[in-house]
Amino acid sequence: MPSRNFLHYLIITAKGLAMGAADVVPGVSGGTIAFISGIYEELIDTIDQLDLGIFKKWKNEGFSVTWNHYNLSFLASLMLGIAISIISFAKIITTLLHNHPILVWSFFFGLVIASIFYISKQITKWSVSAIIALTLTMLLSYMITLAEPIGNQDSTWFLFFAGFIAIIAMILPGVSGAFILLLLGAYQSVLGIITQLTDGISKMNWELLSNALIKLTVFGLGAILGIKIFSKVLNWMFENHKNLILSVLTGFMVGALNKIWPWKEVLKYRINHSGEKVPFLEKSILPNHYIDDPQLLYAIIFMVIGFLAIFLLEKLSTSKSN
């Protein structure tokens, strides 16, 4: 482990801020930011070595030795930045989605289109198995976007499952955890819980705060379990079947574009944790069939901005690896 002072850990926290901002936005990967900023390998190694043995070491050798052995100063500094950023950006994006949904989804759509190009470009050989994997996962992903969400997005088991799956973003550069939450139908629910947490703190409302903390803890436990499993499985897949796993990821992202298409018609509503009526099941429609102003010109502009954002990230990533 490298020797670090307070300034070094402050820089790591700043990198965590950038990762957190990326993780809130579908199409941008916190893993990509970690890779670009030069901490990706240390992050994966630190997470991979964390196990239940930490408690035994703490008991036998003390807190200080255990803290240094598991590189927890690095992890705590990074997670602090990620947490601050996620809490801040969740409130902003929730407000923007409420006031400017078409423009926000257009921006996300451009991000994901660029991410598809970024991931598929890494496939070095299009074998029969890679093409089949791409086709099957694309169809599966598209069918998921058409189906009713698999459960109440505020339920305990669903939040645990969402955390378990979405944590993939911290392991694979180029894959967005927020995008996976979108595919599951949990993105706005998780944003709502984080917003509920900030409202509970600002209003000193203990009931609001405790409810949000419980839900985020459940989500976090799912993420912890997921990262321990995925870190080994996905690292093995990337080492031994890289083209296949990239084909699977590309297929999922292409099929899920339907989920973030900016123009929707609501088929069913549900009542969220705040007692508000929110969309539950929607279908994509053409802009000219949209009941309100489709804002087509602005939507296209925001799609292009989103696409260029990923393009610039890719350039930074390429120069970093070189």
Residue frames relative to the residue before (quaternion, step in Angstrom):
aa qw qx qy qz dx dy dz
M 1.0000 0.0000 0.0000 0.0000 0.00 0.00 0.00
P 0.4730 -0.6886 0.4651 0.2929 3.60 -0.87 0.86
S 0.4658 -0.6499 0.5191 0.3021 3.57 -1.18 0.62
R 0.0275 -0.8291 0.5565 -0.0460 3.58 -0.73 1.08
N 0.2527 -0.7287 0.6107 0.1793 3.55 -1.26 0.52
F 0.7747 -0.3615 0.2408 0.4596 3.57 -1.32 -0.06
L 0.6407 0.5345 -0.3271 0.4436 3.60 0.98 -0.84
H 0.6266 0.5387 -0.3354 0.4524 3.58 0.99 -0.80
Y 0.6927 0.4660 -0.2836 0.4717 3.57 0.92 -0.91
L 0.5855 0.5540 -0.3661 0.4650 3.59 1.18 -0.53
I 0.6400 0.5130 -0.3126 0.4791 3.58 1.05 -0.79
I 0.6278 0.5250 -0.3288 0.4713 3.60 1.04 -0.78
T 0.6298 0.5221 -0.3264 0.4736 3.59 1.04 -0.78
A 0.6310 0.5253 -0.3243 0.4699 3.60 1.04 -0.79
K 0.6362 0.5042 -0.3217 0.4873 3.58 1.05 -0.74
G 0.6156 0.5372 -0.3317 0.4716 3.58 1.13 -0.66
L 0.6014 0.5526 -0.3469 0.4611 3.58 1.09 -0.73
A 0.6671 0.4895 -0.2932 0.4790 3.58 0.97 -0.89
M 0.6459 0.5150 -0.3198 0.4641 3.60 0.98 -0.79
G 0.6545 0.5241 -0.3097 0.4485 3.58 0.96 -0.88
A 0.6340 0.5237 -0.3207 0.4701 3.56 1.01 -0.87
A 0.6620 0.5042 -0.3032 0.4644 3.58 0.98 -0.85
D 0.6746 0.5245 -0.3028 0.4220 3.59 0.94 -0.87
V 0.6288 0.5375 -0.3387 0.4483 3.59 1.18 -0.47
V 0.7200 0.4456 -0.2291 0.4801 3.57 1.15 -0.65
P 0.4130 -0.7114 0.5068 0.2580 3.63 -0.66 1.04
G 0.7478 0.3644 -0.2769 0.4810 3.57 -0.84 0.96
V 0.7164 0.3400 -0.2339 0.5626 3.58 1.21 -0.40
S 0.2540 -0.8078 0.5210 0.1076 3.57 -0.76 1.06
G 0.4608 -0.6536 0.5303 0.2815 3.53 -1.00 0.89
G 0.5967 0.5720 -0.3470 0.4431 3.57 1.15 -0.63
T 0.6239 0.5295 -0.3325 0.4689 3.57 1.08 -0.73
I 0.6485 0.5091 -0.3118 0.4723 3.59 0.95 -0.87
A 0.6333 0.5255 -0.3243 0.4664 3.59 1.02 -0.83
F 0.6542 0.5138 -0.3063 0.4628 3.57 1.01 -0.84
I 0.6697 0.5049 -0.2936 0.4587 3.57 0.88 -0.99
S 0.7364 0.4307 -0.2331 0.4668 3.60 0.94 -0.90
G 0.5592 -0.6824 0.3486 0.3165 3.58 1.29 0.17
I 0.6256 0.5504 -0.3476 0.4300 3.61 1.17 0.34
Y 0.3759 0.7770 -0.4543 0.2206 3.59 1.28 -0.01
E 0.7030 0.4682 -0.2828 0.4545 3.60 0.76 -1.01
E 0.6485 0.5077 -0.3205 0.4679 3.59 0.98 -0.80
L 0.6273 0.5411 -0.3293 0.4530 3.59 1.03 -0.79
I 0.6871 0.4762 -0.2851 0.4689 3.58 0.85 -0.98
D 0.6548 0.5118 -0.3114 0.4607 3.60 0.95 -0.86
T 0.6536 0.5200 -0.3092 0.4548 3.58 0.99 -0.88
I 0.6691 0.4880 -0.2900 0.4797 3.57 0.95 -0.91
D 0.6634 0.5363 -0.3059 0.4228 3.56 0.96 -0.91
Q 0.7137 0.4552 -0.2750 0.4558 3.60 0.99 -0.72
L 0.5217 0.6269 -0.4184 0.3997 3.61 1.24 -0.21
D 0.2019 0.7619 -0.5956 0.1548 3.58 -0.79 1.00
L 0.7307 -0.4269 0.2952 0.4435 3.57 -1.28 -0.03
G 0.5103 0.6560 -0.4082 0.3777 3.57 1.26 -0.27
I 0.4924 0.6716 -0.4186 0.3623 3.57 1.26 -0.31
F 0.6631 0.5108 -0.3041 0.4550 3.59 1.04 -0.79
K 0.6400 0.5190 -0.3181 0.4688 3.58 1.05 -0.78
K 0.6585 0.5044 -0.3019 0.4700 3.57 0.98 -0.88
W 0.6172 0.5467 -0.3278 0.4612 3.56 1.05 -0.84
K 0.6750 0.5007 -0.2846 0.4612 3.58 0.93 -0.94
N 0.7566 0.4187 -0.2096 0.4564 3.59 0.88 -0.98
E 0.8240 0.2526 -0.0932 0.4986 3.60 0.95 -0.87
G 0.5863 -0.6149 0.3614 0.3842 3.59 1.25 -0.05
F 0.6766 -0.5356 0.3457 0.3686 3.51 -1.31 0.47
S 0.6757 0.5291 -0.3037 0.4139 3.58 0.83 -1.01
V 0.6605 0.4987 -0.3006 0.4740 3.59 0.93 -0.93
T 0.6587 0.5170 -0.2973 0.4587 3.58 0.97 -0.93
W 0.6402 0.5427 -0.3127 0.4447 3.58 0.95 -0.94
N 0.7059 0.4518 -0.2599 0.4796 3.57 0.91 -0.95
H 0.6298 0.5601 -0.3331 0.4227 3.59 1.00 -0.84
Y 0.7608 0.3648 -0.1886 0.5025 3.57 0.94 -0.91
N 0.4376 -0.7300 0.4394 0.2871 3.61 1.28 0.26
L 0.2265 0.8358 -0.4762 0.1530 3.57 1.06 0.77
S 0.5364 0.5940 -0.4209 0.4271 3.62 1.18 -0.30
F 0.6367 0.5161 -0.3099 0.4819 3.56 1.02 -0.84
L 0.7020 0.4788 -0.2742 0.4502 3.58 0.79 -1.05
A 0.6610 0.5076 -0.3123 0.4560 3.60 0.95 -0.87
S 0.6450 0.5201 -0.3205 0.4591 3.61 0.97 -0.85
L 0.6717 0.4992 -0.2916 0.4633 3.56 0.94 -0.94
M 0.6882 0.4909 -0.2841 0.4525 3.59 0.87 -0.97
L 0.5866 0.5642 -0.3668 0.4505 3.58 1.13 -0.61
G 0.6716 0.4925 -0.2885 0.4724 3.57 0.93 -0.92
I 0.6446 0.5218 -0.3148 0.4617 3.57 0.97 -0.88
A 0.6738 0.5090 -0.2973 0.4456 3.59 0.90 -0.96
I 0.6511 0.5138 -0.3142 0.4619 3.59 0.91 -0.92
S 0.6841 0.5010 -0.2823 0.4486 3.56 0.91 -0.96
I 0.6592 0.5137 -0.3111 0.4526 3.58 0.91 -0.92
I 0.6579 0.5107 -0.3095 0.4588 3.58 0.93 -0.93
S 0.6759 0.4956 -0.2939 0.4595 3.60 0.96 -0.88
F 0.7283 0.4486 -0.2482 0.4547 3.57 0.79 -1.04
A 0.5801 0.5915 -0.3832 0.4084 3.60 1.07 -0.62
K 0.6517 0.5119 -0.3061 0.4686 3.57 0.98 -0.88
I 0.6617 0.5145 -0.3037 0.4530 3.58 0.95 -0.93
I 0.7009 0.4690 -0.2774 0.4602 3.58 0.82 -1.02
T 0.6015 0.5524 -0.3565 0.4538 3.60 1.05 -0.72
T 0.6634 0.4962 -0.2948 0.4762 3.59 0.95 -0.89
L 0.6723 0.5007 -0.2952 0.4585 3.59 0.93 -0.92
L 0.6433 0.5188 -0.3226 0.4615 3.59 1.01 -0.79
H 0.6536 0.5111 -0.3087 0.4650 3.56 1.09 -0.70
N 0.7746 0.3815 -0.1808 0.4709 3.57 0.94 -0.95
H 0.8097 0.1220 -0.0342 0.5730 3.61 1.07 -0.72
P 0.0145 -0.8688 0.4944 0.0217 3.62 0.75 0.99
I 0.6608 0.5219 -0.3259 0.4299 3.62 0.88 -0.87
L 0.6829 0.4874 -0.2915 0.4594 3.57 0.90 -0.91
V 0.6516 0.5079 -0.3186 0.4646 3.61 0.98 -0.81
W 0.6884 0.4634 -0.2908 0.4762 3.61 0.86 -0.92
S 0.5978 0.5492 -0.3596 0.4601 3.60 1.12 -0.59
F 0.6340 0.5216 -0.3119 0.4783 3.57 1.01 -0.86
F 0.6595 0.4979 -0.2979 0.4779 3.59 0.94 -0.93
F 0.6256 0.5489 -0.3340 0.4424 3.59 1.01 -0.84
G 0.6603 0.4996 -0.2981 0.4749 3.57 0.96 -0.86
L 0.6146 0.5518 -0.3337 0.4543 3.58 1.05 -0.79
V 0.7113 0.4669 -0.2621 0.4554 3.57 0.82 -1.03
I 0.5952 0.5525 -0.3620 0.4576 3.62 1.03 -0.74
A 0.6774 0.4799 -0.2864 0.4783 3.58 0.92 -0.94
S 0.6321 0.5374 -0.3288 0.4512 3.60 1.03 -0.77
I 0.6057 0.5508 -0.3457 0.4585 3.58 1.09 -0.72
F 0.6567 0.4949 -0.3039 0.4811 3.59 0.93 -0.90
Y 0.6509 0.5416 -0.3105 0.4320 3.56 0.98 -0.94
I 0.7143 0.4424 -0.2618 0.4748 3.60 0.85 -0.93
S 0.6811 0.4961 -0.3036 0.4449 3.60 0.85 -0.95
K 0.6062 0.5784 -0.3483 0.4204 3.60 1.12 -0.63
Q 0.6409 0.5401 -0.3140 0.4461 3.57 1.23 -0.50
I 0.5304 0.6076 -0.4157 0.4204 3.60 1.28 -0.17
T 0.2618 -0.8186 0.4970 0.1200 3.59 -0.43 1.23
K 0.8063 0.0883 -0.0382 0.5836 3.60 1.15 -0.54
W 0.2538 -0.7709 0.5695 0.1307 3.57 -0.75 1.10
S 0.0645 -0.8042 0.5906 -0.0158 3.58 -0.01 1.34
V 0.6866 -0.4526 0.3591 0.4414 3.58 -1.30 0.15
S 0.6626 0.5095 -0.3072 0.4549 3.59 0.94 -0.88
A 0.6397 0.5220 -0.3256 0.4608 3.61 1.04 -0.73
I 0.6556 0.5031 -0.3041 0.4739 3.59 1.00 -0.84
I 0.6437 0.5071 -0.3185 0.4766 3.59 0.99 -0.83
A 0.6496 0.5195 -0.3129 0.4586 3.58 0.95 -0.90
L 0.6391 0.5265 -0.3138 0.4646 3.57 0.99 -0.88
T 0.6888 0.4941 -0.2819 0.4494 3.59 0.84 -1.01
L 0.6888 0.4905 -0.2869 0.4500 3.58 0.83 -0.98
T 0.6984 0.4577 -0.2859 0.4702 3.59 0.87 -0.90
M 0.5967 0.5515 -0.3598 0.4587 3.59 1.13 -0.59
L 0.6713 0.4817 -0.2896 0.4832 3.60 0.95 -0.91
L 0.6455 0.5220 -0.3177 0.4582 3.59 0.97 -0.88
S 0.6635 0.5110 -0.2980 0.4581 3.55 0.90 -0.95
Y 0.6571 0.5086 -0.3070 0.4640 3.57 0.95 -0.89
M 0.6467 0.5168 -0.3170 0.4628 3.60 0.98 -0.82
I 0.6159 0.5451 -0.3416 0.4547 3.58 1.08 -0.73
T 0.6642 0.5088 -0.3098 0.4517 3.59 0.99 -0.81
L 0.6660 0.4968 -0.3011 0.4679 3.60 1.18 -0.50
A 0.6491 0.5529 -0.3106 0.4200 3.56 1.15 -0.67
E 0.5821 -0.5308 0.4685 0.4000 3.52 -1.30 0.31
P 0.5955 -0.5613 0.4184 0.3941 3.62 -1.05 0.65
I 0.5660 -0.6706 0.3744 0.2995 3.56 -1.00 0.91
G 0.8126 -0.0519 0.0128 0.5803 3.58 1.16 -0.06
N 0.6868 -0.4158 0.3691 0.4681 3.53 -1.35 -0.16
Q 0.4118 -0.7599 0.4463 0.2319 3.58 -0.50 1.19
D 0.6649 0.4761 -0.3090 0.4855 3.60 1.23 -0.24
S 0.5026 0.6737 -0.4259 0.3349 3.61 1.24 -0.14
T 0.6433 -0.5704 0.3627 0.3595 3.55 -1.19 0.67
W 0.6979 0.4762 -0.2923 0.4479 3.59 0.77 -1.00
F 0.6455 0.5273 -0.3278 0.4447 3.58 1.03 -0.76
L 0.6486 0.5128 -0.3143 0.4665 3.59 0.99 -0.84
F 0.6225 0.5316 -0.3299 0.4702 3.60 1.05 -0.78
F 0.6681 0.5008 -0.2870 0.4695 3.57 0.93 -0.95
A 0.6467 0.5260 -0.3152 0.4536 3.58 0.98 -0.87
G 0.6583 0.4978 -0.3033 0.4762 3.58 0.98 -0.84
F 0.6235 0.5616 -0.3179 0.4414 3.56 1.04 -0.85
I 0.7349 0.4158 -0.2274 0.4852 3.59 0.93 -0.91
A 0.6963 0.5231 -0.2905 0.3964 3.59 0.84 -0.99
I 0.5702 0.6232 -0.3831 0.3738 3.60 1.13 -0.53
I 0.4253 0.7117 -0.4483 0.3342 3.58 1.28 -0.19
A 0.5929 0.6094 -0.3581 0.3859 3.60 1.12 -0.64
M 0.6640 0.4997 -0.3184 0.4561 3.60 1.08 -0.58
I 0.6838 0.4833 -0.2758 0.4719 3.58 1.25 -0.31
L 0.7918 0.2700 -0.1341 0.5311 3.58 0.96 -0.81
P 0.3412 -0.7151 0.5672 0.2246 3.62 -0.60 1.05
G 0.7476 0.3710 -0.2808 0.4739 3.57 -0.89 0.92
V 0.7093 0.3962 -0.2559 0.5238 3.61 1.22 -0.35
S 0.2723 -0.8022 0.5198 0.1105 3.56 -0.72 1.12
G 0.4313 -0.6986 0.5138 0.2489 3.57 -0.85 1.01
A 0.6254 0.5322 -0.3360 0.4613 3.58 1.06 -0.76
F 0.6223 0.5347 -0.3389 0.4604 3.58 1.09 -0.71
I 0.6443 0.5118 -0.3171 0.4716 3.58 1.00 -0.82
L 0.6223 0.5221 -0.3338 0.4783 3.59 1.05 -0.73
L 0.6128 0.5443 -0.3373 0.4631 3.58 1.08 -0.74
L 0.6591 0.5184 -0.3015 0.4538 3.55 0.92 -0.96
L 0.6886 0.4693 -0.2659 0.4847 3.57 1.08 -0.77
G 0.4611 -0.6765 0.4507 0.3557 3.58 1.23 -0.36
A 0.5768 0.6253 -0.3468 0.3951 3.58 1.28 0.31
Y 0.4214 0.7546 -0.4457 0.2332 3.59 1.26 -0.21
Q 0.7381 0.4173 -0.2482 0.4685 3.58 0.69 -1.06
S 0.5932 0.5616 -0.3633 0.4480 3.59 1.16 -0.55
V 0.6730 0.4797 -0.2954 0.4792 3.58 0.92 -0.90
L 0.6156 0.5260 -0.3418 0.4770 3.60 1.03 -0.75
G 0.6468 0.5362 -0.3085 0.4460 3.55 1.02 -0.87
I 0.6469 0.5166 -0.3151 0.4641 3.59 1.02 -0.80
I 0.6544 0.4987 -0.3113 0.4755 3.59 0.99 -0.84
T 0.6353 0.5134 -0.3176 0.4817 3.57 1.05 -0.78
Q 0.6158 0.5444 -0.3244 0.4682 3.57 1.10 -0.80
L 0.6282 0.5399 -0.3244 0.4568 3.59 1.05 -0.78
T 0.6879 0.4708 -0.2844 0.4735 3.58 0.87 -0.96
D 0.6314 0.5186 -0.3317 0.4716 3.61 1.05 -0.71
G 0.6354 0.5380 -0.3207 0.4515 3.58 1.03 -0.80
I 0.6628 0.4928 -0.2940 0.4811 3.57 1.05 -0.83
S 0.7077 0.4748 -0.2752 0.4449 3.59 0.82 -1.02
K 0.7445 0.3842 -0.2107 0.5037 3.60 1.06 -0.74
M 0.3542 -0.7539 0.4704 0.2915 3.59 1.36 -0.06
N 0.3590 0.7190 -0.4959 0.3290 3.53 1.06 0.90
W 0.3078 -0.8030 0.4821 0.1675 3.58 -0.19 1.31
E 0.6316 0.5415 -0.3407 0.4379 3.60 0.98 -0.78
L 0.6592 0.4988 -0.2899 0.4823 3.57 0.97 -0.91
L 0.6765 0.5105 -0.2811 0.4503 3.56 0.94 -0.98
S 0.6917 0.4821 -0.2885 0.4538 3.59 0.82 -0.97
N 0.6289 0.5342 -0.3324 0.4568 3.59 1.03 -0.78
A 0.6695 0.4893 -0.2925 0.4763 3.58 0.97 -0.88
L 0.6502 0.5279 -0.3158 0.4460 3.60 0.98 -0.85
I 0.6305 0.5299 -0.3295 0.4617 3.58 1.00 -0.81
K 0.6858 0.4864 -0.2833 0.4614 3.59 0.88 -0.97
L 0.6696 0.4846 -0.3032 0.4741 3.58 0.98 -0.82
T 0.6031 0.5462 -0.3534 0.4616 3.60 1.12 -0.61
V 0.6398 0.5123 -0.3160 0.4780 3.58 0.99 -0.86
F 0.6413 0.5160 -0.3059 0.4785 3.58 0.98 -0.91
G 0.6740 0.5115 -0.2840 0.4510 3.56 0.96 -0.93
L 0.6334 0.5239 -0.3309 0.4636 3.59 1.01 -0.76
G 0.6288 0.5208 -0.3220 0.4793 3.56 1.05 -0.77
A 0.6526 0.5205 -0.3053 0.4582 3.56 1.02 -0.84
I 0.6386 0.5297 -0.3235 0.4550 3.59 0.99 -0.86
L 0.6668 0.4833 -0.2981 0.4826 3.57 0.91 -0.92
G 0.6617 0.5286 -0.3026 0.4373 3.57 0.95 -0.91
I 0.6921 0.4858 -0.2994 0.4421 3.58 0.87 -0.91
K 0.6241 0.5315 -0.3453 0.4570 3.59 1.10 -0.63
I 0.6890 0.4581 -0.2753 0.4895 3.58 1.03 -0.78
F 0.7092 0.4806 -0.2683 0.4406 3.56 0.78 -1.06
S 0.6087 0.5837 -0.3722 0.3876 3.60 0.99 -0.75
K 0.6974 0.4431 -0.2662 0.4964 3.58 1.03 -0.75
V 0.6840 0.4990 -0.2890 0.4468 3.58 0.84 -1.01
L 0.7269 0.4452 -0.2560 0.4560 3.58 0.78 -1.01
N 0.6058 0.5306 -0.3618 0.4696 3.57 1.07 -0.62
W 0.6434 0.5101 -0.3140 0.4766 3.58 1.05 -0.80
M 0.6487 0.5213 -0.3112 0.4590 3.58 0.97 -0.89
F 0.6753 0.4946 -0.3004 0.4573 3.58 0.93 -0.86
E 0.6620 0.5038 -0.3056 0.4631 3.56 1.06 -0.69
N 0.8060 0.3208 -0.1298 0.4801 3.57 0.96 -0.88
H 0.8063 0.1157 -0.0433 0.5785 3.64 1.09 -0.63
K 0.0240 0.8636 -0.5031 0.0237 3.58 0.88 0.98
N 0.6734 0.5003 -0.3114 0.4465 3.62 0.82 -0.93
L 0.6504 0.5280 -0.3174 0.4443 3.58 1.02 -0.80
I 0.6943 0.4640 -0.2893 0.4680 3.60 0.83 -0.94
L 0.6288 0.5196 -0.3351 0.4715 3.61 1.08 -0.65
S 0.6201 0.5313 -0.3340 0.4708 3.59 1.11 -0.69
V 0.6325 0.5290 -0.3168 0.4689 3.56 1.04 -0.85
L 0.6779 0.4944 -0.2894 0.4608 3.59 0.87 -0.96
T 0.6393 0.5220 -0.3184 0.4663 3.58 1.01 -0.82
G 0.6532 0.5273 -0.3053 0.4496 3.58 0.95 -0.92
F 0.6525 0.5147 -0.3124 0.4601 3.57 0.95 -0.88
M 0.6866 0.4882 -0.2945 0.4510 3.58 0.91 -0.86
V 0.6372 0.5167 -0.3328 0.4650 3.61 1.01 -0.77
G 0.6856 0.4981 -0.2855 0.4476 3.57 0.87 -0.97
A 0.7108 0.4769 -0.2563 0.4490 3.55 1.07 -0.75
L 0.3958 0.7218 -0.4831 0.2983 3.62 1.22 0.04
N 0.5655 0.6074 -0.3693 0.4183 3.55 1.17 -0.63
K 0.6333 0.5694 -0.3265 0.4101 3.57 1.10 -0.76
I 0.7855 0.3141 -0.1646 0.5072 3.59 1.02 -0.74
W 0.2974 0.7342 -0.5391 0.2863 3.58 1.20 0.43
P 0.4899 -0.7358 0.3791 0.2736 3.62 -0.61 1.10
W 0.7546 0.3804 -0.2112 0.4911 3.62 1.02 -0.72
K 0.0312 0.8249 -0.5547 0.1042 3.55 -0.48 1.27
E 0.2105 -0.7025 0.6575 0.1732 3.50 -1.39 0.42
V 0.3586 -0.7511 0.5162 0.2021 3.57 -0.73 1.07
L 0.2219 -0.7868 0.5678 0.0960 3.57 -0.83 1.08
K 0.7936 0.0297 0.0103 0.6076 3.57 1.11 -0.76
Y 0.2420 -0.7479 0.5993 0.1512 3.53 -1.22 0.58
R 0.1244 -0.7503 0.6366 0.1281 3.56 -1.37 0.22
I 0.4386 -0.6552 0.5390 0.2963 3.57 -1.30 0.24
N 0.2861 -0.7842 0.5248 0.1666 3.61 -0.68 1.07
H 0.7648 -0.3882 0.2562 0.4458 3.58 -1.34 -0.06
S 0.6813 0.4721 -0.2844 0.4817 3.60 1.19 -0.46
G 0.5439 -0.6368 0.3844 0.3884 3.58 1.30 0.04
E 0.5066 0.6504 -0.4146 0.3853 3.57 1.30 0.29
K 0.4513 -0.6628 0.5306 0.2749 3.54 -1.21 0.62
V 0.0471 0.8108 -0.5765 0.0895 3.58 -0.54 1.20
P 0.6253 -0.5504 0.3865 0.3958 3.63 -1.17 0.52
F 0.1848 -0.7830 0.5881 0.0825 3.57 -1.03 0.88
L 0.7883 0.0339 0.0060 0.6143 3.57 1.01 -0.86
E 0.0067 -0.8118 0.5815 -0.0531 3.57 -0.76 1.10
K 0.1838 -0.7494 0.6139 0.1666 3.54 -1.30 0.25
S 0.4962 -0.6597 0.4811 0.2951 3.55 -1.11 0.72
I 0.0513 -0.7867 0.6151 0.0087 3.54 -1.04 0.83
L 0.5903 -0.5565 0.4395 0.3855 3.58 -1.27 0.28
P 0.6406 -0.5568 0.3587 0.3886 3.61 -1.07 0.65
N 0.6787 0.5062 -0.3078 0.4339 3.61 0.98 -0.79
H 0.6619 0.4713 -0.3061 0.4961 3.60 1.30 -0.20
Y 0.4649 0.6884 -0.4391 0.3423 3.58 1.32 -0.08
I 0.5175 -0.7025 0.4022 0.2773 3.56 -0.82 1.05
D 0.7481 0.3039 -0.1877 0.5592 3.61 1.13 -0.62
D 0.7448 -0.3370 0.2876 0.4989 3.58 -1.27 -0.33
P 0.3375 -0.7794 0.4884 0.2003 3.66 -0.55 1.07
Q 0.2483 -0.8078 0.5021 0.1838 3.61 1.29 -0.25
L 0.0719 0.8766 -0.4742 0.0403 3.56 1.08 0.80
L 0.6725 0.5050 -0.3102 0.4433 3.60 0.82 -0.94
Y 0.6824 0.4721 -0.2840 0.4804 3.57 0.88 -0.96
A 0.6116 0.5581 -0.3451 0.4421 3.58 1.07 -0.75
I 0.6586 0.5030 -0.3022 0.4711 3.59 0.94 -0.90
I 0.6308 0.5361 -0.3282 0.4550 3.59 0.99 -0.85
F 0.6962 0.4675 -0.2790 0.4679 3.59 0.91 -0.92
M 0.5820 0.5522 -0.3710 0.4676 3.61 1.14 -0.53
V 0.6619 0.5051 -0.2969 0.4676 3.57 0.95 -0.93
I 0.6334 0.5250 -0.3283 0.4641 3.60 0.98 -0.82
G 0.6512 0.5183 -0.3047 0.4630 3.57 0.97 -0.87
F 0.6472 0.5213 -0.3079 0.4633 3.55 0.97 -0.93
L 0.6861 0.4905 -0.2856 0.4551 3.59 0.88 -0.95
A 0.5865 0.5818 -0.3715 0.4237 3.60 1.11 -0.64
I 0.6810 0.4596 -0.2786 0.4973 3.59 0.95 -0.89
F 0.6013 0.5682 -0.3496 0.4396 3.57 1.05 -0.77
L 0.6764 0.4809 -0.2880 0.4778 3.59 0.95 -0.90
L 0.6232 0.5336 -0.3313 0.4658 3.59 1.04 -0.77
E 0.6404 0.5265 -0.3186 0.4595 3.56 1.02 -0.85
K 0.6394 0.5251 -0.3215 0.4605 3.59 0.99 -0.84
L 0.6500 0.5093 -0.3073 0.4729 3.57 1.01 -0.87
S 0.6450 0.5296 -0.3055 0.4585 3.56 1.03 -0.89
T 0.6601 0.5167 -0.2987 0.4562 3.57 0.97 -0.92
S 0.6733 0.4858 -0.2954 0.4726 3.57 0.93 -0.90
K 0.6166 0.5481 -0.3342 0.4557 3.60 1.12 -0.69
S 0.6877 0.4812 -0.2825 0.4644 3.57 0.89 -0.96
N 0.6442 0.5114 -0.3191 0.4708 3.59 1.13 -0.65
